[in-house]
Amino acid sequence: MRLALIDYQAGNLTSVKKAFAALEVDLFVPTEPGELARAAAVVVPGVGHFGATAALTASWVREIRAGVERGRPLLGICLGMQWLFDESEEAPGVAGLGVLAGRCYRLPAEARGEPIKIPHVGWNALDIRRQAPIVGGVAPRSQVYFTHSFVAPITDDTVAVTEHGEPFASIVQRGTVAGVQFHPEKSGDIGLQVVRNFLGLVTGH
């Protein structure tokens, strides 16, 4: 089982590879879109500015979208999850992959008259709103590790919500497309369980 890890110079690929390696799965880093044809699934990580996703040119987008249409599993992590959506106010004019509908936005700096620390960094709870394969075996209110300023909207594709100033989508899934706003590679056993669940989408188990 070969999984492709997309490198657009906006993330620590080594830590993501370690999370999958802990489950005895190797990730390869394609250098051109055509290499995705031999991938059983695709993982898009990322930290930092949404504008960095512009490095994923039209040929990459076409190949990744074609895989989604064929049912090839896709996992977006942190910025990679935001990229699954149409766009982000962080980088107007830069299109996301658009396999999930919605516009990502910045967390508010104030809530109920109190200042909110942005970026949101540290452990926080998952409020599971609906059951989906990506959260199999994940207990309600499980804690995972976040570091981000922008978030995806809560939509029908939202599986879990986390609150920092206001609620935001922290896990999404539609079919074989899934995304997590937190870093599973930094979230201990819960993070590994989420990765294991994604691998279940790949193997069909």
N, C-alpha and C positions, 0 to 999 in steps of 0.2 A: 504493500500500500504506500504509494508515493503522494505526498501532499506538497503543494507549492506554497512558499512563503514569499510574498511580494515585497520587494525592496525598492522603495522610492525615496530613500535617504531621509526618513523621518521616524526612525524608531530603533530600539535596541533589539536587533534580530536574535542575538545570542540568548537573551533571557527567554524569549518566546520558544526558541529551539529547545532549551533545557526543559521547559514545561512539557513539551511533547515527547522529548527523549525519556522523561520519567515514566512515560506510558509506553516506551519502546517503539516510538514512531519517529522516523527521520523526516525532516523537512528539507526540500531542495529549493534553492533560490534561482528562479529562471532569469535569464538575461535578455530574453526576447519573448514576445507574446506567443509565438508558435510553440514554445516549450510547454505551455499550459495544456496542450492536447494530451500529454501523458500524465497529467495530474488527476488523482482520484478526488481531490478537493483543493480548495484555495483558501489561504489565510492571509488577511490584510491587516497588519498591525499598524502602529503609528502613534507618535506623540507630537505635540507642537501645533503649528498653524495649519488650518484647513487649506491654505494656499499651496502647501507642499504637495497636495494630491494632484495638482496640475501636471506633475511629472508623469502621471499615469495618462499617457497620450491616447488618442482615439483608438489606436490598434490594440492597446491593452484593454481599454474599456469594451471594445467589441468582443474580444476573446473571453473576457470575464463574464459579460452579459450572456454570450452564447452558451457558456457552460451552465449558467443559472437556468437558462431556458431548457437545457437538456437534463436538468435535475442534479447537476454536480454541486455538492455542498460548498457553501461559502461562509466563512467566519470573519467578521470584522471586529477588531479589538481597539478600544479607545477611539482615537481619531479614525481608525479603520471602520468602526461602527458608524460614526457620523458620515463617512463617505458613502455608506450604503443609501443614504437619503438623497433627496433632490439637490439640496444646496445648503450653505451655511452663511449666516450673516457675518461670520468672521472673514469671509473672502468673497464679497459680491462679484458675480461674474464667473466664478469658478464652479462648474457643475459637478455634482456628486455622481455616483453610479446610477442613482435613480431607480433602484429595484424596490425601495421602500419610499412611500410618499411622505413629504414633510420638509420643513426647513429647520436646521439646527440654529441655536441661539445661545447668547451668553447668559450665564447664571446671574441673577440680580445681586447687586452689592448691598442691598438692604431688604429686610423682610420684617413686617410688623413693627416698623420703626426702629429696628435694631440693625447695626451693620453686620454684614455677612462676609466672612473671609473668602476671598477669591484669589487664586484658584482653590478649588476644593481638593484638599490633600489629606489622605489618611483613610482609616477604616470606617465603613458605614454599612448600614443594614439593607438587605434586599427585602422588599415587600412584594411577595409573589402574588400577582393579580390573576393569573390564569395558568393552568397546567400546560406544559409543552415539553417536548423531549429535552430541550436544552437545560431545563431545571430538574430533570429527574434525579431523585436522591438528594436534592438541596432543601434543607429544612427552612421553614419560614424564619425571617429575621436573621439569616446567616450573614456574617460580616465578611466584606471583601474590601480590597484596597483600591482607592481612587486617586488620580491626580489629573485634574482637568479644569477648564474654565467654561467650556461650551458643552452643550448637551443636545440630545435629540428630543423631539416632542413626544408626548404620550399619545399614541394612536392605537388602532385596533391590533397592530402588530406587537404592541408592548406586552411583555411577559412579566417583567418585574420593574418596580419603581423604587427609587431612592430619594430621600429628601435632604436637600442642603439649601436652606432658604425657601425653596419651593420644590415640589415633586418633579422628577424628571425620569425619563425612560432609562433604566440601567441594564436591562436585557430585552432584546427583541428577537422574534422569530416569525418567519413566514415560510412555510414549507421547509426546504433545505437551506434557506438563508437565515443566518443567525448573527447577532451582534451583542457585544458586551461593552459597556462604558468603562468598567473597571479593568484592572490588569490581572488576568487569571494567573499569570506566572509569578505574581507577588502576593497571591491570596490564599496560600496554603492549601489545605485539603479541599476546601470549597472550590478554589480555582481549578484544581486538578479534576474535580468531579465534573465541572462544566466542560473542560477540555475532553474528558472521557465521554460525556454526553454528545459532544460534537462528533467525535469519532464514531459514535453509534449511528449518526446520520450517514456517515461514509460507508460503514459496513452493512447498514440495514438492520442492526441489532440494538 
